[in-house]
């Protein structure tokens, strides 16, 4: 459970209807497999000790007593196994029959959670046999033991910083006010559901949607185990549609119509971080709840969970294309509103032939089309200087022509040379002054042209550059509206590629494809043999790593050692451990050291769940120290 990772399992055993002895044997066999796998929370389906489809056999004393005996036997099997297990069975209490989930751990029955909502519609007629359970806990006496009995039970351990588990059963999950809502408000971070949801056409899609929605709405893990093979098919078929979700994401899902187990490593630390982050998440007292403690060792989880190497970019092509269109619309409509508010009719965009300025120009064109303003009112400015190559210069000019915007060239070599003479800068010294002097001259040109034309300077810098501070303060760092400020570098590439693939213009597509093939560079150092000599990723590190670090640090709250762990796992074969550690340290140093640039950013639209806006998502002091984060990485090196 290091770093909060907790292995969980949703299990559908092969059963026989009305045969608790056989079913308990199957459950024990599956438990052993789950124990071997390292699962700490193991969930079986609704009424799995007897079978869900027993119908009037539920009224038979022999069946009920057999189920009770096998439950005691199963509880004994959890002795020394370091797991919390949920098993479904019918239980008679005070003359009424209840559909119950029994929680087992440490050789004991920790508690019994009765089903609250009993269906009696369509193919369901549970009300014929079962009474609705009470939410308020009381006591069930069995073999001299007093067992907590009620829907409002919380099973809690201090392991992994605190794990709190609550339970609901099948129909409880489908009603307008499911018990899980109050469970989560009372502190439950993991909800388990023992279910016997039969299969009908399309029901699996709806079921998956409910699991995703519940885990997202409650900011929790949700473990759903459903009945499958072995249930009676007299009128219904059960598919064993097991799912494990975390905060709106399905981590694991079973293929239906087969028995077996799905495993997933849920992240308890992330769930707690999300609840801390969301200020509207309720913090209600839990007077009506009873907490049952259980022990769990702090063992290390053998991770099987996969993490996307490009968390900002959907892996599915159709989803990626949909996302690209949505992002371009957010950017364009944000800029459109700014123009409607200011009444401006002109735009100034510095075009370099690189990815960021290309995207900014494409967005500006789309906004002007929405406003029905002539594209000629967009002034695309190319400003060649000491580092400009023929390839990027040609692409900038071709791009402006193909988009039918106004192109203006302002060669800044002479102006920069004069400026260097005035401040005593040696033109042969290719230091930070040499580089930033060019960047600030370009920004001055753009601002003055905007004044001349009565337009707005459209910012081109992306979110990854802002995270690393890879922008010249009061140079390319400044604009009148930064359309790319919420777009990470790994996504910029896909947006330009999407535009190239969908613009239905062969010549424009050809230019965009060549821009995509051009190395990322600010072109502030002289070229070598006519080719780009200054490659950004050789200086600050690979953007795919930095975007990975940025997402999991800000969006998920991962600590440095956890971030390093998952980065090594994700990028195995692409970067060795030393490289990842090196660039992670660079990331933290730059992220903390460059906050002063982000504290005075121009306006720009938020695009995704991660934003660096000082007025929006990231309220961070410019003087914050990175020492704590870097020291954890230093400790890992020793």
Protein Blocks (a to p, Z undefined) as FASTA:
>chain_A
ZZhiacdddddddddehilklmmmmmmmmmmmmmmnopabdcddehklnopklmmmlmpm
klmmmmmmmmmmmmmmmgonlpacdddddddeehiacddddddeehiafbdcddfbdcde
hjbcfkmmpccddfbdcdddeehiacdedfkbcdddfehhiaaddddehjlmmmmbdfkl
mmmmnopabdcddddddddehklmmmmmmmmmmmmmnopadddddddehiacklbccehi
acddeehiafbdcdehiacdddddddfklmmmmmmmmmmlccddfkkbccdddddddddd
ddfbdcdfblmbcfblklmmmmmmmmmmmmmmmmmmmmmmnopabdcdddehiaklmmmm
mmmmmmmmmnopafklpccdddddfklcfklmmmmmmmmmmnopacddddfklmmmmmmm
mnopafklccfklmmmmmmmmmmmmmmmmmmnopacddfbdfklmmnopacehilmpcfb
dfklmpcfklmmmmmmmmmmmnopaklmmmmmmmmmpccdehlacceehiafbdfklmno
pfklmmmmmmmmmmnopafklmmmmmmmmmgojacfklmmmmmmmmmmmmmmmmmmmmmc
ccdddfblbdcbfklmmccdfkbcfklmmmmmmmmmZZ
